């Protein structure tokens, strides 16, 4: 239901919601729905995700989604205006609901669990990392993930702008690392140190040679029989994630110290 603000001057009225937001939040008036019952924006998005999962993002089209649903292509346009809008709705829908993390966990471990849950959701739909990012997140799923992270940061006492920056940086880190993991899964494994040793001159690249000799690219020492050990493909992400959280912890402590002076 659209809210009117006749009592407010035009220059201070809230901006009109973009149509893509009204689609995402279920704010479209019923009059725009098609005559055939059973089709909704949510079902269109679910079908689009299924097509992308089975055939890849490149195969996604309004006609392909319509065929999967048993509707005509034109009938879909009563619910979703364009393929670009559909992609935005898919980006919001893929992560689903955030994890249920209790306050007893602590803000640092809570953010770690949040990030790993977000990674897992993305890797269930690896084409997600190829979706275009055109604006800040505006959909309901994105807002629930943001709400979850901000609540966990509540005990830090940080001002809201700092908390927003921390969550944004964390989500972008997970997104970028998910893309790397996806690309590495699709790539061909090579003996990186052996190849580099054949082309690098020790005199010109002494630091890289030292890294090779110290086993920098040999991988972590993991016990694959221990379920507590991370997967090999997650090791680099977890290392970077923990270092980011180290920095967050220092930032929080410094802010608290400065605030008590």
C-alpha atoms as one frame of an Amber mdcrd trajectory, in Angstrom:
protein
   0.000   0.000   0.000   1.489   3.335  -1.052   1.661   5.959   1.658   0.767
   9.531   0.732   2.180  12.562   2.494  -0.168  15.434   1.589   0.742  17.317
   4.756   4.432  17.586   3.820   5.933  20.122   1.410   7.015  18.483  -1.830
  10.712  19.120  -1.176  10.657  17.077   2.077   8.436  14.192   1.036  10.062
  10.753   0.918  11.205   9.803  -2.589   8.929   7.525  -4.530   9.989   3.888
  -4.297  11.596   2.655  -7.531   9.534  -0.033  -9.216  12.270  -2.631  -8.633
  11.951  -2.029  -4.873   8.190  -2.304  -5.029   8.601  -5.630  -6.833  11.118
  -6.899  -4.270   9.037  -5.857  -1.264   5.656  -6.901  -2.644   4.382  -3.328
  -2.946   2.957  -3.541  -6.465  -0.799  -2.954  -6.603  -2.876  -5.998  -7.399
  -4.188  -4.375 -10.565  -0.893  -4.979 -12.338  -1.095  -8.744 -11.907  -1.936
 -10.982 -14.824  -5.302 -12.649 -15.240  -4.016 -16.136 -14.639  -3.749 -17.099
 -10.980  -0.736 -18.787  -9.444   2.073 -16.607 -10.796   3.914 -14.164  -8.519
   7.139 -12.201  -8.582   8.590 -14.705  -6.111   7.771 -17.664  -8.367   9.292
 -15.926 -11.372  12.501 -15.336  -9.419  12.565 -18.941  -8.142  12.213 -20.230
 -11.699  14.968 -17.908 -12.924  17.321 -19.171 -10.205  16.522 -22.764 -11.192
  17.326 -22.001 -14.840  20.639 -20.381 -13.886  21.513 -23.328 -11.610  20.825
 -25.893 -14.327  21.983 -24.096 -17.460  24.168 -21.197 -16.331  23.555 -17.489
 -16.175  24.269 -17.041 -19.885  21.273 -19.251 -20.706  18.882 -17.144 -18.656
  16.188 -15.314 -20.610  12.647 -14.204 -19.983  11.418 -16.736 -22.542  13.357
 -19.563 -20.860  11.885 -18.669 -17.472   8.388 -18.398 -18.956   8.719 -21.826
 -20.558   9.771 -23.358 -17.256   6.706 -21.868 -15.569   4.327 -22.825 -18.367
   3.428 -19.211 -19.171   3.953 -17.012 -22.198   6.884 -14.628 -22.184   4.556
 -11.646 -22.346   2.761 -12.776 -19.196   6.049 -12.536 -17.253   6.336  -8.840
 -18.060   3.230  -8.234 -15.953   5.349  -9.255 -12.947   8.952  -8.342 -13.870
   9.628  -5.439 -16.198  12.888  -6.633 -17.738  15.691  -9.147 -17.534  17.834
  -6.534 -15.762  15.196  -6.218 -13.049  15.006  -9.997 -12.827  18.770 -10.174
 -12.244  18.500  -7.645  -9.418  15.717  -9.644  -7.806  17.776 -12.825  -8.129
  20.760 -11.152  -6.457  18.613 -10.346  -3.454  16.921 -13.746  -3.334  19.950
 -16.063  -3.535  21.373 -15.467  -0.024  17.988 -16.267   1.525  17.649 -15.787
   5.271  20.697 -15.042   7.429  21.917 -17.552  10.020  20.422 -17.551  13.491
  23.356 -16.394  15.622  22.684 -15.759  19.288  24.175 -12.854  21.280  26.125
 -15.300  23.448  28.461 -15.991  20.505  30.177 -12.600  20.685  30.433 -10.054
  17.903  33.695 -11.281  16.353  32.729 -14.956  16.171  29.251 -13.898  15.101
  30.637 -11.959  12.131  32.836 -14.922  11.257  29.846 -17.261  11.210  27.867
 -14.673   9.250  30.598 -14.428   6.615  31.008 -18.197   6.271  27.229 -18.642
   5.950  27.144 -15.964   3.245  29.975 -17.724   1.406  28.167 -21.058   1.567
  24.970 -19.535   0.109  26.896 -17.951  -2.755  28.748 -21.163  -3.601  25.428
 -23.001  -3.861  24.716 -20.752  -6.868  28.175 -20.038  -8.308  26.793 -17.821
 -11.092  25.830 -15.339  -8.360  29.279 -13.716  -8.527  28.687 -12.816 -12.186
  25.577 -10.764 -11.462  26.031  -7.029 -12.077  26.109  -4.770  -9.018  24.261
  -1.595  -9.943  23.391  -0.108  -6.570  23.525  -0.604  -2.840  21.413  -3.569
  -1.673  17.741  -2.628  -1.436  15.842  -5.922  -1.199  14.364  -7.693   1.838
  16.905 -10.512   1.955  19.824  -8.073   1.840  18.248  -6.040   4.616  17.840
  -9.121   6.816  21.531  -9.991   6.418  22.476  -6.398   7.196  20.175  -6.337
  10.237  21.744  -9.570  11.488  25.292  -8.209  11.224  24.438  -4.835  12.755
  22.775  -6.519  15.722  25.924  -8.551  16.336  28.008  -5.373  16.285  25.676
  -3.703  18.773  27.761  -4.631  21.865  30.825  -2.888  20.370  29.186   0.478
  20.989  30.443   1.761  17.641  28.471   4.491  15.850  26.190   3.302  13.058
  28.332   4.644  10.158  31.354   2.614  11.325  29.254  -0.520  11.738  27.805
  -0.111   8.240  31.310   0.305   6.798  32.516  -2.831   8.579  29.624  -4.954
   7.321  29.956  -3.614   3.774  33.684  -4.349   3.677  33.117  -7.822   5.057
  30.388  -8.705   2.541  32.448  -7.397  -0.381  35.425  -9.449   0.793  33.323
 -12.613   0.931  31.826 -11.856  -2.490  35.241 -11.375  -4.107  36.716 -14.469
  -2.477  33.712 -16.505  -3.574  34.435 -15.497  -7.148  38.060 -16.584  -6.802
  36.995 -19.931  -5.339  34.528 -20.431  -8.182  37.141 -19.620 -10.812  39.711
 -21.911  -9.194  37.183 -24.745  -9.166  36.700 -24.279 -12.900  40.410 -23.856
 -13.645  43.207 -26.329 -14.229  45.500 -27.176 -11.344  49.167 -26.411 -11.990
  52.387 -26.767 -10.019  52.772 -23.049  -9.484  56.193 -23.038  -7.750  57.681
 -25.411 -10.334  56.518 -23.239 -13.211  57.763 -20.015 -11.634  61.150 -21.536
 -10.860  61.704 -22.081 -14.591  61.177 -18.446 -15.622  62.147 -16.274 -12.658
  65.691 -15.036 -12.174  66.767 -15.376  -8.556  68.696 -12.123  -8.708  65.675
 -10.140  -9.947  63.041 -11.900  -7.836  64.793 -12.911  -4.588  61.697 -12.445
  -2.397  59.565 -14.703  -4.620  62.330 -17.333  -4.672  62.479 -17.228  -0.881
  58.689 -17.716  -0.735  58.914 -20.729  -3.055  61.700 -22.305  -1.009  59.738
 -21.784   2.209  56.712 -23.566   0.728  54.441 -20.523   0.489  52.321 -22.195
  -2.197  52.418 -25.728  -0.809  49.092 -25.327   0.989  48.158 -25.605   4.668
  48.868 -28.617   6.799  45.332 -29.912   7.209  44.049 -33.170   8.627  41.304
 -34.146   6.147  39.974 -36.703   8.642  39.189 -33.972  11.161  35.759 -32.420
  10.469  36.872 -29.304  12.336  39.518 -28.566   9.708  38.464 -26.203   6.909
  38.169 -27.344   3.325  41.243 -26.679   1.225  39.345 -24.255  -1.003  38.236
 -22.211   2.022  41.658 -21.867   3.618  42.696 -18.642   1.888  39.334 -17.033
   2.564  39.452 -17.972   6.229  42.990 -16.633   6.622  41.999 -13.289   5.114
  38.728 -13.250   7.034  40.455 -13.802  10.364  43.004 -11.058   9.603  40.156
  -8.685   8.730  38.461  -9.517  12.018  41.783  -8.972  13.813  41.754  -5.458
  12.396  38.144  -4.948  13.396  38.980  -6.011  16.933  41.830  -3.513  17.147
  39.560  -0.808  15.712  36.848  -1.503  18.277  39.294  -1.477  21.198  40.918
   1.747  20.001  37.520   3.415  19.617  36.564   2.349  23.144  39.843   3.657
  24.562  39.488   7.008  22.801  35.853   7.247  23.898  36.792   6.872  27.574
  39.554   9.497  27.536
